Amino acid sequence: SSEKESCFQASLRKFKHYMSETANLILEELKAPPTIGVVAGFIVGAIPQVKALFVGVSSPLRVIQDSISLLGDGTIPGIILVMGGNLVKGLSSSKLRPRVIVSVVCVKLVLLPLIGIFVVKGASNLGLLPEDPLYHFVLMTQYTVPPAMNIGTMAQLFNVGQQECSVLFLWTYLLAAIAITFWSTVYMWILFP
């Protein structure tokens, strides 16, 4: 009986410790700047009176919107500079083998668009999508675009795989011009006979 009780108390302590760690992780995520920004954006966008303070030509706090807009305009060039900075030692500094690079590029620029065609056409045949071919074209194009630069930013923030991420971005973005042109032609051939 005392063994069962001590085992129960040990399990209870373990559970409390686990719940405490989980709560701390959730609190850390809630305090992260992107989460705070999303919540603030929802509040500003959802409440018309608050939105009128920030958005509009005659809004009293328009300077905040203008400042945020200026920061946002520099985001993409800043991310590209960070990616380029990771390649300062050259392409050979990455530990990626050429076979891995070719595999990632093939999956991202060949296999994923094929899957996109089947997903969009399947959803259309099931009646889940409107019959607008331009809408289908945009959905299919989403499967063709290269990876988001934000992935590289996350790699930079966590200090993991920055050079590898930059090398993959370099190759996928170089070949994306050809892939997007090819797949756009295929999509138009399928959707606009």
Backbone torsions as a table, in degrees:
resi	resn	phi	psi	omega
1	SER	NA	-44.9	179.9
2	SER	-69.3	-30.8	176.9
3	GLU	-65.8	-42.7	178.4
4	LYS	-63.9	-40.2	-179.6
5	GLU	-66.1	-43.5	179.5
6	SER	-67.3	-36.4	176.9
7	CYS	-65.6	-40.8	178.4
8	PHE	-63.7	-43.7	-179.9
9	GLN	-66.6	-36.9	177.1
10	ALA	-65.3	-41.5	177.5
11	SER	-64.7	-39.0	179.2
12	LEU	-64.7	-42.9	177.4
13	ARG	-62.6	-42.0	178.6
14	LYS	-62.2	-43.2	-179.9
15	PHE	-64.4	-44.1	179.0
16	LYS	-63.0	-40.3	178.0
17	HIS	-63.5	-44.1	179.5
18	TYR	-62.8	-44.2	179.6
19	MET	-65.5	-37.8	177.9
20	SER	-63.7	-45.0	177.9
21	GLU	-62.4	-42.4	179.5
22	THR	-63.8	-43.9	178.6
23	ALA	-62.7	-40.1	177.9
24	ASN	-63.8	-41.0	178.1
25	LEU	-63.5	-42.6	179.4
26	ILE	-64.4	-41.8	177.9
27	LEU	-63.1	-39.5	177.5
28	GLU	-62.9	-41.6	178.7
29	GLU	-66.3	-37.5	179.5
30	LEU	-69.6	-27.3	179.7
31	LYS	-87.2	-3.0	-179.3
32	ALA	-67.5	142.5	-178.5
33	PRO	-54.2	-41.2	178.1
34	PRO	-62.0	-37.7	179.2
35	THR	-66.7	-43.3	178.5
36	ILE	-63.0	-40.3	178.5
37	GLY	-63.5	-41.1	178.9
38	VAL	-64.8	-45.0	-180.0
39	VAL	-62.7	-43.8	178.8
40	ALA	-63.1	-40.3	177.9
41	GLY	-62.9	-41.5	177.0
42	PHE	-63.4	-41.6	-179.7
43	ILE	-63.9	-46.9	-179.5
44	VAL	-64.7	-40.8	-177.5
45	GLY	-75.6	-28.6	-174.1
46	ALA	-88.1	-25.9	-177.0
47	ILE	-105.9	110.4	-175.2
48	PRO	-57.7	-35.1	-179.0
49	GLN	-67.8	-39.2	178.2
50	VAL	-71.0	-39.5	178.7
51	LYS	-60.8	-39.6	-180.0
52	ALA	-64.1	-23.9	177.3
53	LEU	-71.1	-33.1	-172.5
54	PHE	-105.0	-36.0	-170.2
55	VAL	-108.6	131.1	177.7
56	GLY	127.7	160.3	-176.9
57	VAL	-66.8	-38.2	-175.6
58	SER	-103.2	16.5	-179.0
59	SER	-72.2	142.2	-176.5
60	PRO	-68.2	-28.8	-178.8
61	LEU	-108.0	33.6	-177.7
62	ARG	-62.7	-28.8	-179.2
63	VAL	-59.9	-31.7	178.0
64	ILE	-67.2	-44.8	177.7
65	GLN	-62.5	-42.1	179.0
66	ASP	-62.6	-40.3	179.1
67	SER	-65.6	-43.3	179.1
68	ILE	-65.2	-38.7	177.8
69	SER	-63.3	-41.2	176.9
70	LEU	-62.9	-41.9	177.5
71	LEU	-64.1	-41.2	-180.0
72	GLY	-64.5	-35.2	179.2
73	ASP	-64.3	-28.1	-179.6
74	GLY	-92.1	0.9	-175.7
75	THR	-66.2	-51.5	-176.7
76	ILE	-62.7	-49.2	176.5
77	PRO	-59.5	-36.5	178.1
78	GLY	-63.7	-43.0	179.0
79	ILE	-64.9	-39.4	179.1
80	ILE	-64.8	-38.6	177.0
81	LEU	-64.0	-39.6	177.7
82	VAL	-63.4	-44.7	178.7
83	MET	-61.9	-42.5	178.1
84	GLY	-65.2	-37.3	177.6
85	GLY	-63.0	-31.1	177.6
86	ASN	-71.2	-18.8	-179.9
87	LEU	-98.1	13.1	-175.3
88	VAL	-62.6	-28.1	179.5
89	LYS	-85.8	-1.7	179.0
90	GLY	98.6	168.3	-177.9
91	LEU	-68.6	-26.2	-177.4
92	SER	-76.4	-10.9	179.6
93	SER	-71.6	-18.8	179.0
94	SER	-75.3	148.1	179.9
95	LYS	-89.2	5.6	-179.0
96	LEU	-75.7	135.2	174.7
97	ARG	-81.5	151.7	179.7
98	PRO	-56.3	-32.7	179.9
99	ARG	-63.7	-37.4	178.8
100	VAL	-68.3	-43.2	179.2
101	ILE	-61.4	-46.5	179.4
102	VAL	-62.3	-40.7	179.3
103	SER	-63.1	-46.4	-179.8
104	VAL	-62.7	-44.6	-179.9
105	VAL	-63.6	-42.1	179.5
106	CYS	-64.5	-43.0	179.3
107	VAL	-64.9	-45.9	-175.3
108	LYS	-70.9	-39.4	-172.4
109	LEU	-105.3	-6.7	178.1
110	VAL	-122.2	-56.4	-175.3
111	LEU	-69.9	-44.5	-177.9
112	LEU	-63.2	-42.0	175.0
113	PRO	-62.3	-36.0	176.4
114	LEU	-63.3	-42.4	176.8
115	ILE	-62.7	-39.6	178.9
116	GLY	-60.5	-39.9	177.6
117	ILE	-60.3	-47.9	-178.5
118	PHE	-66.5	-38.1	179.8
119	VAL	-65.7	-48.4	-177.5
120	VAL	-67.8	-44.5	178.9
121	LYS	-65.3	-38.9	177.7
122	GLY	-64.3	-44.7	178.3
123	ALA	-64.2	-36.9	178.4
124	SER	-66.8	-43.0	179.7
125	ASN	-66.4	-28.1	177.5
126	LEU	-82.4	-4.2	179.3
127	GLY	80.5	19.1	-179.2
128	LEU	-85.9	-12.7	-177.9
129	LEU	-121.3	151.5	173.4
130	PRO	-66.0	162.3	-175.0
131	GLU	-82.1	12.8	-178.0
132	ASP	-76.2	115.3	-179.0
133	PRO	-64.9	-30.9	178.2
134	LEU	-65.5	-37.5	176.3
135	TYR	-62.8	-43.4	177.8
136	HIS	-63.7	-39.5	179.0
137	PHE	-60.7	-45.0	179.9
138	VAL	-64.0	-41.3	178.2
139	LEU	-62.4	-42.5	179.1
140	MET	-66.8	-35.7	-179.7
141	THR	-63.8	-30.4	178.4
142	GLN	-60.1	-27.7	178.4
143	TYR	-79.8	-11.1	-172.7
144	THR	-100.2	-24.2	-173.0
145	VAL	-68.3	152.5	178.9
146	PRO	-68.7	170.1	-176.4
147	PRO	-64.2	155.8	-178.6
148	ALA	-72.4	140.5	178.6
149	MET	-65.6	-21.6	-179.3
150	ASN	-62.8	-26.0	176.4
151	ILE	-62.7	-41.7	177.1
152	GLY	-65.0	-36.4	177.5
153	THR	-64.7	-41.0	177.6
154	MET	-64.2	-40.1	177.0
155	ALA	-61.7	-39.0	178.4
156	GLN	-65.6	-43.9	-178.7
157	LEU	-64.6	-39.1	-178.6
158	PHE	-89.1	-1.1	177.0
159	ASN	57.4	42.8	-178.8
160	VAL	-134.4	123.4	171.7
161	GLY	63.5	34.2	-177.4
162	GLN	-67.1	-47.3	-178.1
163	GLN	-66.5	-40.5	179.9
164	GLU	-63.2	-43.0	178.7
165	CYS	-62.3	-42.7	-179.0
166	SER	-65.8	-39.9	178.7
167	VAL	-65.0	-43.6	177.9
168	LEU	-62.9	-41.8	177.7
169	PHE	-61.7	-43.7	-179.2
170	LEU	-56.1	-50.4	-177.6
171	TRP	-69.8	-40.8	-179.7
172	THR	-68.0	-37.0	178.9
173	TYR	-72.9	-34.7	176.7
174	LEU	-64.1	-43.8	-177.1
175	LEU	-85.0	-11.7	-178.7
176	ALA	-65.7	-31.3	179.3
177	ALA	-60.8	-42.3	178.7
178	ILE	-71.3	-44.9	-176.6
179	ALA	-64.6	-44.0	-179.0
180	ILE	-64.9	-39.7	177.2
181	THR	-63.1	-46.1	-179.9
182	PHE	-63.3	-50.9	-176.4
183	TRP	-68.8	-31.9	175.5
184	SER	-62.9	-39.9	176.7
185	THR	-63.8	-43.7	178.9
186	VAL	-63.3	-44.4	-179.9
187	TYR	-61.5	-42.4	179.2
188	MET	-66.6	-36.5	178.2
189	TRP	-64.2	-38.1	179.7
190	ILE	-73.8	-43.8	-171.3
191	LEU	-89.2	-28.9	-178.2
192	PHE	-120.4	72.2	-175.8
193	PRO	-69.1	NA	NA
